[in-house]
């Protein structure tokens, strides 16, 4: 199975470049499964039900999120409407599984694509992040439930040390651990010793003439004066950042990981 993971889709620029480039990538690389982090799809902060449906319509199979998932409150109702309906598209929009118990939504999706079973896990780190349950032990519990050989993990975290440690912790037990959240792509893609594909951060799909997606002058001004500021999404130098992961259907082990950055 060839899996494409698209890094944090930021605002309208990110959505448009996905619409523009995704069909070409899928065709060129014979992609079977498309996963994307979409927590910044709505002007850089959160995601709305219409935008989730729009991204699904572009050919994304499963979407993950992170600490910005609740920024648009209407997404809560979107999750709630899917309760008891396993076929609702909302079941394919994930929020970190290790959020406090009882919150709307799901952190794991298990399905099939082209006759091959797969699972997607969404977990969030704890270093320099909001409070959540231990992602290491939470991953242990989730993996006990999964039947599929192919398991893809989006680890939404700030600290590189926590991300790398998490990759090593799951090495050989999942197909891939990819980092999101910092919006800065790293160049450390690799196959770990027991067969898990890893990268510390896939990077942002959005405007790079910015400070992690926001108009740079607004962020610079806030660093200078410390005053409250309304951040707005930038629009220049739009790039799509992603990774391609190839894996063995029978074992779930990764055989290749390739980093993409397209303008």
C-alpha positions as CSV (number, residue, x, y, z in Angstrom):
1,X,0.0,0.0,0.0
2,X,1.2,3.5,-0.9
3,X,0.1,6.1,1.7
4,X,0.2,9.8,1.3
5,X,0.2,12.0,4.4
6,X,-0.3,15.7,3.9
7,X,1.0,18.1,6.6
8,X,-1.1,20.6,8.5
9,X,-3.5,22.2,5.9
10,X,-3.5,26.0,6.7
11,X,-6.4,28.2,5.6
12,X,-7.7,28.8,2.2
13,X,-4.2,28.7,0.6
14,X,-3.6,25.2,1.9
15,X,-6.9,24.0,0.8
16,X,-6.4,25.4,-2.7
17,X,-3.0,23.8,-3.2
18,X,-4.4,20.4,-2.1
19,X,-7.2,20.8,-4.7
20,X,-4.6,21.8,-7.3
21,X,-1.9,19.2,-6.7
22,X,-3.5,16.2,-5.1
23,X,-4.8,14.4,-8.2
24,X,-1.4,14.7,-9.9
25,X,0.4,13.3,-6.8
26,X,-2.1,10.4,-6.5
27,X,-1.7,9.5,-10.1
28,X,2.1,9.9,-10.3
29,X,2.8,7.9,-7.1
30,X,0.0,5.3,-7.4
31,X,-1.3,6.4,-4.0
32,X,-3.8,4.1,-2.4
33,X,-4.7,6.0,0.8
34,X,-4.7,9.7,1.5
35,X,-4.5,11.1,5.1
36,X,-4.1,14.8,6.1
37,X,-3.9,16.9,9.2
38,X,-6.7,19.5,8.8
39,X,-6.9,21.3,12.2
40,X,-5.9,24.7,10.7
41,X,-8.1,24.5,7.6
42,X,-10.5,27.3,8.6
43,X,-8.4,30.5,8.2
44,X,-5.6,28.9,10.2
45,X,-7.6,28.0,13.3
46,X,-9.8,25.0,13.5
47,X,-12.0,23.3,11.0
48,X,-15.8,23.6,10.2
49,X,-18.1,20.9,8.9
50,X,-18.4,22.3,5.4
51,X,-14.6,22.5,5.1
52,X,-14.3,18.9,6.4
53,X,-16.7,17.8,3.7
54,X,-14.9,19.9,1.1
55,X,-11.6,18.2,1.9
56,X,-13.1,14.7,1.9
57,X,-14.6,15.5,-1.6
58,X,-11.0,16.2,-2.8
59,X,-10.1,12.6,-2.2
60,X,-8.7,12.7,1.4
61,X,-9.7,9.4,3.1
62,X,-9.0,10.3,6.8
63,X,-8.2,13.6,8.5
64,X,-6.4,14.1,11.8
65,X,-6.3,17.3,14.0
66,X,-4.7,18.5,17.2
67,X,-4.8,21.2,19.8
68,X,-6.8,23.6,17.5
69,X,-9.7,21.1,16.8
70,X,-12.1,23.0,19.1
71,X,-11.4,26.5,17.7
72,X,-14.6,26.4,15.6
73,X,-17.3,25.2,18.0
74,X,-19.6,23.9,15.2
75,X,-17.3,21.0,14.8
76,X,-18.5,19.7,18.1
77,X,-22.0,19.2,16.7
78,X,-20.5,17.5,13.6
79,X,-18.9,14.9,15.8
80,X,-22.0,14.5,17.9
81,X,-24.2,13.9,14.8
82,X,-22.1,10.9,13.9
83,X,-22.7,9.1,17.2
84,X,-24.1,5.7,16.4
85,X,-23.5,6.1,12.7
86,X,-20.3,4.4,11.7
87,X,-20.7,5.3,8.0
88,X,-20.9,9.1,8.7
89,X,-17.9,11.0,7.1
90,X,-17.4,12.6,10.6
91,X,-16.1,9.3,11.8
92,X,-13.1,9.8,9.5
93,X,-12.3,13.2,11.1
94,X,-10.2,12.5,14.1
95,X,-9.2,14.4,17.2
96,X,-6.3,13.3,19.5
97,X,-7.4,10.0,21.2
98,X,-5.6,10.9,24.5
99,X,-7.8,14.0,25.1
100,X,-9.8,13.7,28.4
101,X,-12.5,11.0,28.4
102,X,-16.0,12.0,27.4
103,X,-15.1,14.6,24.8
104,X,-16.9,14.5,21.4
105,X,-15.2,12.7,18.5
106,X,-12.8,9.8,18.0
107,X,-9.0,9.4,17.9
108,X,-8.9,6.2,15.9
109,X,-10.4,5.1,12.6
110,X,-10.1,1.6,11.2
111,X,-11.3,0.9,7.6
112,X,-10.4,-0.7,4.3
113,X,-9.0,0.7,1.0
114,X,-8.8,-1.5,-2.1
115,X,-9.5,-4.5,0.0
116,X,-6.6,-3.8,2.5
117,X,-7.3,-3.1,6.1
118,X,-5.7,-0.1,7.8
119,X,-6.0,2.0,11.0
120,X,-5.2,5.7,11.6
121,X,-4.4,6.9,15.1
122,X,-4.3,10.6,16.2
123,X,-2.4,11.3,19.4
124,X,-1.1,14.5,21.0
125,X,2.1,15.1,23.0
126,X,2.3,16.7,26.4
127,X,5.6,18.7,26.4
128,X,4.8,22.4,25.9
129,X,1.2,21.4,25.0
130,X,-2.1,21.4,26.7
131,X,-2.9,18.7,29.2
132,X,-3.8,15.3,27.9
133,X,-3.3,11.6,28.9
134,X,0.1,9.9,28.5
135,X,0.3,9.3,24.7
136,X,2.8,6.4,25.2
137,X,0.6,4.3,27.4
138,X,-2.6,5.4,25.5
139,X,-1.0,4.1,22.3
140,X,-0.4,0.7,24.0
141,X,-4.2,0.5,24.8
142,X,-5.3,1.5,21.3
143,X,-2.9,-1.0,19.6
144,X,-4.5,-3.8,21.6
145,X,-7.9,-3.0,19.9
146,X,-6.6,-2.8,16.3
147,X,-6.9,-5.7,13.9
148,X,-5.3,-4.2,10.9
149,X,-1.6,-4.8,10.0
150,X,-1.2,-1.3,8.6
151,X,-1.3,1.4,11.4
152,X,-0.5,5.0,10.6
153,X,0.0,7.5,13.5
154,X,-0.1,11.3,13.5
155,X,1.7,12.4,16.6
156,X,0.7,16.1,17.1
157,X,3.5,17.4,19.4
158,X,5.8,20.4,20.0
159,X,9.1,18.9,21.4
160,X,11.3,17.1,19.0
161,X,12.6,14.9,21.8
162,X,9.1,13.7,22.6
163,X,8.4,13.0,19.0
164,X,11.6,11.0,18.4
165,X,11.1,9.0,21.6
166,X,7.5,8.2,20.6
167,X,8.8,7.0,17.2
168,X,11.2,4.6,18.9
169,X,8.6,3.5,21.4
170,X,6.3,2.4,18.6
171,X,9.0,1.1,16.2
172,X,8.0,-2.3,14.9
173,X,4.4,-2.0,16.2
174,X,3.1,0.5,13.7
175,X,3.6,1.3,10.0
176,X,4.5,5.0,10.4
177,X,4.8,7.7,13.0
178,X,4.7,11.2,11.5
179,X,4.9,14.4,13.5
180,X,2.7,17.4,13.0
181,X,2.0,20.8,14.8
182,X,5.2,22.9,14.4
183,X,4.5,23.7,10.6
184,X,8.2,23.4,9.9
185,X,9.3,20.4,7.8
186,X,12.2,18.4,9.0
187,X,14.7,16.4,6.9
188,X,15.0,13.3,9.1
189,X,12.6,10.9,7.3
190,X,13.8,7.4,7.9
191,X,12.8,3.7,8.4
192,X,13.5,2.8,12.0
193,X,15.3,-0.4,12.8
194,X,12.2,-2.5,13.3
195,X,10.3,-1.3,10.2
196,X,8.4,1.9,11.2
197,X,8.6,4.9,8.9
198,X,9.3,8.1,10.9
199,X,9.6,11.9,10.4
200,X,9.7,14.5,13.2
201,X,7.5,17.0,11.3
202,X,5.9,16.8,7.9
203,X,5.5,20.5,7.7
204,X,2.7,22.8,6.8
205,X,0.6,22.8,3.6
206,X,0.0,26.5,3.3
207,X,1.7,30.0,2.9
208,X,5.5,30.0,3.7
209,X,5.8,33.8,3.3
210,X,4.7,33.9,6.9
211,X,5.4,32.9,10.5
212,X,4.1,29.3,10.5
213,X,1.1,30.4,8.3
214,X,0.3,33.8,9.9
215,X,1.0,37.2,8.4
216,X,4.6,37.8,9.4
217,X,4.3,41.5,10.3
218,X,1.5,40.6,12.9
219,X,3.7,38.0,14.6
220,X,6.8,40.2,14.6
221,X,4.9,43.1,16.1
222,X,3.6,40.8,18.9
223,X,7.2,39.7,19.7
224,X,8.2,43.4,19.8
225,X,5.4,44.7,22.1
226,X,3.8,41.7,23.7
227,X,0.3,43.2,23.1
228,X,-2.7,41.1,22.1
229,X,-3.1,40.8,18.3
230,X,-5.6,39.3,15.9
231,X,-3.7,36.9,13.8
232,X,-4.6,36.5,10.1
233,X,-3.6,33.8,7.6
234,X,-0.9,34.8,5.1
235,X,-1.2,34.0,1.4
236,X,2.3,34.0,-0.3
237,X,4.7,31.3,-1.3
238,X,2.1,28.4,-0.9
239,X,3.6,24.9,-0.7
240,X,2.2,21.4,-0.1
241,X,4.3,19.4,2.3
242,X,3.7,15.7,2.6
243,X,5.3,12.3,2.9
244,X,4.8,9.1,0.9
245,X,5.0,5.9,2.8
246,X,5.2,2.5,1.1
247,X,4.5,-0.6,3.2
248,X,4.0,-4.3,3.0
249,X,0.3,-5.2,3.1
250,X,1.0,-8.5,4.8
251,X,3.2,-7.3,7.6
252,X,2.4,-3.6,7.9
253,X,6.1,-2.8,7.9
254,X,7.2,0.3,6.0
255,X,9.6,-0.2,3.1
256,X,10.1,3.4,2.0
257,X,9.4,7.0,3.1
258,X,9.8,10.0,0.8
259,X,9.4,13.7,1.7
260,X,7.5,16.0,-0.7
261,X,7.4,19.8,-1.0
262,X,5.5,21.1,-4.0
263,X,4.7,24.7,-4.9
